[in-house]
């Protein structure tokens, strides 16, 4: 095995009369370097995007949403006790959600109103940690300690607040279709709120439509008494959310059902996964082009070394050994290119993480810099793919070398 490796290295160090072969070999190495480096950077950026989107979604949404067929959940305390008894459950949040119309002196907009208990929302939704103390932001309307009547508080998404032209401390009105009958017909219900906070989730879906108030205020407006619409659940392992949801529903029985975050956003994450796979395939073509160069240089080496191959066979080298020599040559080229490309790709990703060279327009993207996340599995797959392509590229020239007749090679070499 050692002499095969030694001969393979000697072949790659071609003398001056075979400078063209050496040049093609260098091009092959450079091609593998560029392909591996590009793959690592692009896959790391796409993984970073996926992870960033996941974090932003889960800062507003929980891992599991528990609901009831046919209406609201009435026995909230009992259901909450059952849910929180599971060891995998970290916290649970009962809430009410409905569509409303927001009106201010400066604009009007439709959106989603969500009523949550502030003492629990701060624990289960990371988004609200920046709005602490949340109990002051999502206050219930009534008289304060000085006897002054204060309106209930509402927290708006940053884009929704901008559309309404309001900021913290200003008043807005909530208009619900659920109202009362009057002599002139059905009248919608209208209630005044004070904007006590503005949140930014970083996703248009939430920032442009969502608003939060105290659960008691939402129940009063929707005339639900103590019932809630659903219960959000946060678990210790978000990737086990589906199995935990099934376990909770089995324990509670019909008419309860649950959705996990992967099911709710399956289309989004499936699209991201497909895009990542397609980019991997496209960028692998760079390595494939380099592999053709490897095959070309090895074929030329075989043609130039026919006499040496014939002498090796005459000295007792087997066809398997000859084949292994040229496979080793291809793997050396691929291995050097993969190693250097991998190191350069990792260094480039670490620099992008630290110094954030690339700025993205904030009016187009929800982030201002490229999110980069390196994963050992991705780097390993890229390295294995590159080495596998280089190995396949070396098989044909190696097979051609192994089939050379030693007598013919020595006579005419």
GUDRENSE-700819 format. One record per residue (C-alpha): residue number from 1; residue in one letter; x, y, z. Coordinates in pm, whole numbers, always signed. Layout:
BEGIN
markol / drenti / east / north / up
NUM / A / X / Y / Z
...
% end
This chain:
BEGIN
markol / drenti / east / north / up
1 / X / +0 / +0 / +0
2 / X / +286 / +240 / +79
3 / X / +450 / +203 / -263
4 / X / +116 / +265 / -433
5 / X / +75 / +590 / -242
6 / X / +440 / +684 / -315
7 / X / +401 / +624 / -692
8 / X / +72 / +814 / -697
9 / X / +238 / +1119 / -538
10 / X / +529 / +1097 / -783
11 / X / +291 / +1096 / -1078
12 / X / +122 / +1414 / -959
13 / X / +461 / +1587 / -930
14 / X / +504 / +1580 / -1306
15 / X / +837 / +1689 / -1457
16 / X / +866 / +1999 / -1673
17 / X / +790 / +1809 / -1992
18 / X / +447 / +1731 / -1847
19 / X / +378 / +2085 / -1725
20 / X / +38 / +2084 / -1897
21 / X / -69 / +1786 / -1685
22 / X / +45 / +1966 / -1371
23 / X / -150 / +2276 / -1476
24 / X / -471 / +2073 / -1523
25 / X / -411 / +1907 / -1185
26 / X / -379 / +2251 / -1020
27 / X / -700 / +2362 / -1191
28 / X / -872 / +2049 / -1056
29 / X / -762 / +2130 / -700
30 / X / -873 / +2493 / -735
31 / X / -1210 / +2381 / -875
32 / X / -1271 / +2151 / -577
33 / X / -1162 / +2428 / -337
34 / X / -1407 / +2677 / -489
35 / X / -1691 / +2423 / -499
36 / X / -1649 / +2309 / -138
37 / X / -1602 / +2665 / -12
38 / X / -1911 / +2792 / -196
39 / X / -2120 / +2499 / -71
40 / X / -2021 / +2552 / +293
41 / X / -2092 / +2927 / +282
42 / X / -2426 / +2900 / +100
43 / X / -2555 / +2607 / +309
44 / X / -2446 / +2784 / +631
45 / X / -2632 / +3101 / +527
46 / X / -2947 / +2906 / +435
47 / X / -2930 / +2714 / +763
48 / X / -2893 / +3048 / +941
49 / X / -3201 / +3185 / +763
50 / X / -3403 / +2877 / +856
51 / X / -3292 / +2894 / +1219
52 / X / -3359 / +3269 / +1239
53 / X / -3711 / +3232 / +1095
54 / X / -3777 / +2947 / +1337
55 / X / -3670 / +3159 / +1635
56 / X / -3881 / +3454 / +1525
57 / X / -4190 / +3237 / +1478
58 / X / -4145 / +3067 / +1815
59 / X / -4098 / +3405 / +1986
60 / X / -4465 / +3472 / +1903
61 / X / -4610 / +3123 / +1861
62 / X / -4578 / +2832 / +2103
63 / X / -4472 / +2476 / +2028
64 / X / -4824 / +2332 / +2061
65 / X / -5173 / +2483 / +2037
66 / X / -5447 / +2287 / +2217
67 / X / -5806 / +2352 / +2104
68 / X / -6152 / +2204 / +2139
69 / X / -6384 / +2092 / +1859
70 / X / -6708 / +2284 / +1852
71 / X / -6616 / +2588 / +2059
72 / X / -6422 / +2733 / +2349
73 / X / -6252 / +2555 / +2638
74 / X / -6470 / +2601 / +2945
75 / X / -6302 / +2407 / +3223
76 / X / -5975 / +2599 / +3187
77 / X / -5830 / +2531 / +3533
78 / X / -5882 / +2155 / +3506
79 / X / -5737 / +2137 / +3152
80 / X / -5437 / +2351 / +3251
81 / X / -5371 / +2124 / +3550
82 / X / -5381 / +1815 / +3326
83 / X / -5152 / +1971 / +3065
84 / X / -4893 / +2100 / +3312
85 / X / -4878 / +1758 / +3480
86 / X / -4677 / +1625 / +3184
87 / X / -4305 / +1643 / +3267
88 / X / -4214 / +1755 / +2912
89 / X / -4438 / +2065 / +2939
90 / X / -4255 / +2379 / +3054
91 / X / -4553 / +2620 / +3058
92 / X / -4902 / +2673 / +2922
93 / X / -5087 / +2989 / +2817
94 / X / -5468 / +3015 / +2782
95 / X / -5572 / +3280 / +2531
96 / X / -5857 / +3427 / +2329
97 / X / -5809 / +3540 / +1969
98 / X / -6040 / +3720 / +1728
99 / X / -6034 / +3949 / +1426
100 / X / -6106 / +4316 / +1493
101 / X / -6084 / +4659 / +1332
102 / X / -5836 / +4908 / +1481
103 / X / -5921 / +5277 / +1450
104 / X / -5718 / +5582 / +1544
105 / X / -5745 / +5955 / +1459
106 / X / -5487 / +5892 / +1187
107 / X / -5589 / +5567 / +1025
108 / X / -5784 / +5242 / +1029
109 / X / -5667 / +4883 / +986
110 / X / -5785 / +4528 / +1031
111 / X / -5593 / +4284 / +1246
112 / X / -5588 / +4006 / +1501
113 / X / -5655 / +4071 / +1868
114 / X / -5516 / +3826 / +2121
115 / X / -5603 / +3826 / +2489
116 / X / -5343 / +3666 / +2720
117 / X / -5277 / +3656 / +3095
118 / X / -4963 / +3875 / +3136
119 / X / -4817 / +3670 / +3422
120 / X / -4804 / +3361 / +3200
121 / X / -4734 / +3530 / +2864
122 / X / -4402 / +3665 / +2990
123 / X / -4290 / +3308 / +3067
124 / X / -4411 / +3131 / +2751
125 / X / -4344 / +3397 / +2483
126 / X / -3984 / +3526 / +2457
127 / X / -4113 / +3823 / +2258
128 / X / -4260 / +3980 / +2573
129 / X / -3935 / +3973 / +2773
130 / X / -3843 / +4308 / +2617
131 / X / -4179 / +4454 / +2730
132 / X / -4142 / +4368 / +3098
133 / X / -4314 / +4430 / +3329
134 / X / -4591 / +4299 / +3108
135 / X / -4857 / +4339 / +3380
136 / X / -4830 / +4718 / +3336
137 / X / -4850 / +4696 / +2957
138 / X / -5151 / +4461 / +2945
139 / X / -5347 / +4625 / +3224
140 / X / -5719 / +4589 / +3289
141 / X / -5926 / +4903 / +3254
142 / X / -6073 / +5065 / +3567
143 / X / -5977 / +5299 / +3848
144 / X / -5616 / +5320 / +3968
145 / X / -5501 / +5369 / +4326
146 / X / -5572 / +5742 / +4297
147 / X / -5929 / +5683 / +4186
148 / X / -5861 / +5796 / +3831
149 / X / -6028 / +5593 / +3555
150 / X / -5765 / +5450 / +3316
151 / X / -5839 / +5271 / +2989
152 / X / -5715 / +4914 / +2936
153 / X / -5371 / +4871 / +2778
154 / X / -5291 / +4728 / +2437
155 / X / -4959 / +4626 / +2280
156 / X / -4937 / +4664 / +1900
157 / X / -4705 / +4524 / +1636
158 / X / -4464 / +4785 / +1506
159 / X / -4603 / +4787 / +1150
160 / X / -4963 / +4798 / +1274
161 / X / -4879 / +5093 / +1501
162 / X / -4713 / +5269 / +1206
163 / X / -5017 / +5211 / +986
164 / X / -5243 / +5358 / +1254
165 / X / -4999 / +5646 / +1312
166 / X / -4990 / +5596 / +1689
167 / X / -4717 / +5553 / +1948
168 / X / -4701 / +5464 / +2315
169 / X / -4941 / +5669 / +2526
170 / X / -5195 / +5741 / +2249
171 / X / -5552 / +5613 / +2227
172 / X / -5706 / +5377 / +1972
173 / X / -6049 / +5217 / +1934
174 / X / -6125 / +4848 / +1880
175 / X / -6433 / +4771 / +1670
176 / X / -6586 / +4422 / +1694
177 / X / -6861 / +4292 / +1470
178 / X / -7014 / +4133 / +1779
179 / X / -7236 / +4410 / +1913
180 / X / -7592 / +4470 / +2017
181 / X / -7927 / +4527 / +1849
182 / X / -8053 / +4884 / +1841
183 / X / -8356 / +5062 / +1693
184 / X / -8148 / +5122 / +1378
185 / X / -8024 / +4763 / +1355
186 / X / -7713 / +4573 / +1461
187 / X / -7443 / +4801 / +1604
188 / X / -7079 / +4690 / +1638
189 / X / -6908 / +4698 / +1973
190 / X / -6646 / +4975 / +2019
191 / X / -6396 / +5004 / +2305
192 / X / -6114 / +5249 / +2375
193 / X / -5761 / +5131 / +2461
194 / X / -5436 / +5306 / +2542
195 / X / -5128 / +5197 / +2347
196 / X / -4892 / +5089 / +2626
197 / X / -4626 / +4914 / +2416
198 / X / -4504 / +4826 / +2067
199 / X / -4338 / +4494 / +1984
200 / X / -4128 / +4384 / +1687
201 / X / -4120 / +4014 / +1602
202 / X / -3927 / +4072 / +1281
203 / X / -4189 / +3902 / +1062
204 / X / -4447 / +4094 / +860
205 / X / -4723 / +3843 / +940
206 / X / -4708 / +3931 / +1311
207 / X / -4583 / +4292 / +1313
208 / X / -4852 / +4414 / +1073
209 / X / -5158 / +4242 / +1220
210 / X / -5121 / +4132 / +1583
211 / X / -5219 / +4318 / +1899
212 / X / -5229 / +4194 / +2259
213 / X / -5455 / +4283 / +2553
214 / X / -5528 / +4131 / +2894
215 / X / -5720 / +3801 / +2882
216 / X / -5993 / +3937 / +3114
217 / X / -6058 / +4230 / +2878
218 / X / -6082 / +3997 / +2576
219 / X / -6322 / +3763 / +2759
220 / X / -6538 / +4059 / +2858
221 / X / -6549 / +4196 / +2502
222 / X / -6634 / +3855 / +2352
223 / X / -6873 / +3762 / +2636
224 / X / -6693 / +3436 / +2710
225 / X / -6712 / +3455 / +3092
226 / X / -6413 / +3238 / +3203
227 / X / -6377 / +3036 / +2881
228 / X / -6079 / +3062 / +2647
229 / X / -6033 / +2988 / +2278
230 / X / -5719 / +2772 / +2297
231 / X / -5415 / +2693 / +2511
232 / X / -5060 / +2743 / +2391
233 / X / -4803 / +2497 / +2527
234 / X / -4424 / +2527 / +2538
235 / X / -4225 / +2203 / +2580
236 / X / -3864 / +2133 / +2677
237 / X / -3774 / +1978 / +2338
238 / X / -3942 / +2157 / +2047
239 / X / -3855 / +1873 / +1807
240 / X / -4066 / +1633 / +2017
241 / X / -4365 / +1866 / +2007
242 / X / -4567 / +1639 / +1775
243 / X / -4539 / +1328 / +1994
244 / X / -4605 / +1530 / +2311
245 / X / -4914 / +1688 / +2149
246 / X / -5050 / +1343 / +2061
247 / X / -4988 / +1227 / +2416
248 / X / -5173 / +1527 / +2563
249 / X / -5473 / +1481 / +2331
250 / X / -5485 / +1109 / +2416
251 / X / -5492 / +1200 / +2784
252 / X / -5766 / +1463 / +2750
253 / X / -5968 / +1269 / +2491
254 / X / -6230 / +1394 / +2246
255 / X / -6325 / +1675 / +2167
256 / X / -5972 / +1813 / +2222
257 / X / -5716 / +1831 / +1939
258 / X / -5370 / +1983 / +1905
259 / X / -5138 / +2126 / +1640
260 / X / -4761 / +2146 / +1674
261 / X / -4549 / +2428 / +1530
262 / X / -4407 / +2204 / +1256
263 / X / -4758 / +2126 / +1127
264 / X / -4870 / +2489 / +1145
265 / X / -4572 / +2608 / +939
266 / X / -4502 / +2291 / +740
267 / X / -4526 / +2471 / +402
268 / X / -4269 / +2732 / +501
269 / X / -4014 / +2488 / +638
270 / X / -4070 / +2243 / +351
271 / X / -3997 / +2525 / +105
272 / X / -3680 / +2620 / +294
273 / X / -3564 / +2258 / +302
274 / X / -3633 / +2215 / -71
275 / X / -3445 / +2537 / -150
276 / X / -3148 / +2420 / +57
277 / X / -3145 / +2084 / -124
278 / X / -3165 / +2247 / -468
279 / X / -2879 / +2485 / -385
280 / X / -2670 / +2190 / -267
281 / X / -2730 / +2008 / -597
282 / X / -2659 / +2317 / -810
283 / X / -2336 / +2410 / -631
284 / X / -2220 / +2047 / -641
285 / X / -2194 / +2096 / -1018
286 / X / -1887 / +2313 / -952
287 / X / -1717 / +2012 / -794
288 / X / -1843 / +1798 / -1082
289 / X / -1665 / +2026 / -1333
290 / X / -1348 / +1995 / -1126
291 / X / -1395 / +1616 / -1132
292 / X / -1386 / +1618 / -1513
293 / X / -1052 / +1799 / -1488
294 / X / -932 / +1529 / -1249
295 / X / -1038 / +1258 / -1493
296 / X / -868 / +1442 / -1782
297 / X / -538 / +1484 / -1597
298 / X / -538 / +1119 / -1489
299 / X / -608 / +1000 / -1844
300 / X / -310 / +1203 / -1967
301 / X / -92 / +1065 / -1687
302 / X / -194 / +711 / -1790
303 / X / -99 / +787 / -2152
304 / X / +237 / +934 / -2048
305 / X / +319 / +657 / -1801
306 / X / +236 / +350 / -2011
307 / X / +595 / +226 / -2005
308 / X / +623 / +272 / -1627
309 / X / +292 / +89 / -1579
310 / X / +419 / -197 / -1800
311 / X / +742 / -219 / -1595
312 / X / +542 / -224 / -1268
313 / X / +326 / -509 / -1400
314 / X / +636 / -696 / -1520
315 / X / +781 / -661 / -1171
316 / X / +472 / -824 / -1019
317 / X / +226 / -540 / -959
318 / X / -132 / -663 / -989
319 / X / -411 / -494 / -1183
320 / X / -569 / -408 / -850
321 / X / -252 / -229 / -737
322 / X / -226 / -32 / -1062
323 / X / -589 / +68 / -1031
324 / X / -535 / +170 / -669
325 / X / -240 / +397 / -767
326 / X / -458 / +611 / -992
327 / X / -753 / +611 / -752
328 / X / -511 / +737 / -485
329 / X / -400 / +1014 / -721
330 / X / -760 / +1125 / -774
331 / X / -833 / +1111 / -402
332 / X / -518 / +1314 / -322
333 / X / -636 / +1589 / -558
334 / X / -989 / +1572 / -419
335 / X / -872 / +1545 / -58
336 / X / -640 / +1847 / -82
337 / X / -911 / +2053 / -253
338 / X / -1176 / +1946 / -1
339 / X / -951 / +2018 / +299
340 / X / -844 / +2364 / +181
341 / X / -1194 / +2451 / +59
342 / X / -1344 / +2335 / +389
343 / X / -1100 / +2541 / +595
344 / X / -1154 / +2852 / +380
345 / X / -1534 / +2805 / +389
346 / X / -1540 / +2772 / +769
347 / X / -1312 / +3077 / +810
348 / X / -1538 / +3280 / +575
349 / X / -1849 / +3178 / +776
350 / X / -1684 / +3269 / +1107
351 / X / -1582 / +3608 / +966
352 / X / -1938 / +3669 / +842
353 / X / -2071 / +3580 / +1188
354 / X / -1831 / +3811 / +1366
355 / X / -1792 / +4115 / +1143
356 / X / -2115 / +4113 / +937
357 / X / -1960 / +4242 / +614
358 / X / -2279 / +4211 / +407
359 / X / -2563 / +4452 / +482
360 / X / -2915 / +4376 / +360
361 / X / -3169 / +4653 / +289
362 / X / -3409 / +4662 / +584
363 / X / -3695 / +4776 / +360
364 / X / -3672 / +4449 / +165
365 / X / -3557 / +4187 / +419
366 / X / -3665 / +4135 / +777
367 / X / -3298 / +4116 / +880
368 / X / -3009 / +4354 / +808
369 / X / -2719 / +4105 / +799
370 / X / -2668 / +3752 / +670
371 / X / -2748 / +3494 / +940
372 / X / -2481 / +3223 / +934
373 / X / -2500 / +2892 / +1118
374 / X / -2238 / +2620 / +1076
375 / X / -2346 / +2262 / +1136
376 / X / -2104 / +1971 / +1159
377 / X / -2347 / +1746 / +969
378 / X / -2366 / +1988 / +674
379 / X / -1986 / +2022 / +654
380 / X / -1946 / +1643 / +674
381 / X / -2201 / +1584 / +394
382 / X / -2030 / +1843 / +171
383 / X / -1688 / +1687 / +232
384 / X / -1819 / +1335 / +166
385 / X / -1997 / +1449 / -153
386 / X / -1678 / +1615 / -283
387 / X / -1462 / +1312 / -206
388 / X / -1721 / +1079 / -355
389 / X / -1730 / +1273 / -683
390 / X / -1349 / +1278 / -702
391 / X / -1341 / +902 / -635
392 / X / -1588 / +834 / -917
393 / X / -1389 / +1060 / -1150
394 / X / -1073 / +855 / -1085
395 / X / -1233 / +515 / -1151
396 / X / -1233 / +528 / -1533
397 / X / -866 / +634 / -1577
398 / X / -764 / +381 / -1310
399 / X / -952 / +102 / -1492
400 / X / -783 / +203 / -1821
401 / X / -440 / +188 / -1655
402 / X / -515 / -153 / -1503
403 / X / -601 / -295 / -1848
404 / X / -267 / -199 / -2009
405 / X / -75 / -497 / -2147
406 / X / +281 / -489 / -2001
407 / X / +442 / -640 / -2313
408 / X / +282 / -386 / -2545
409 / X / +358 / -103 / -2305
410 / X / +729 / -186 / -2272
411 / X / +770 / -254 / -2645
412 / X / +598 / +62 / -2771
413 / X / +609 / +283 / -2459
% end
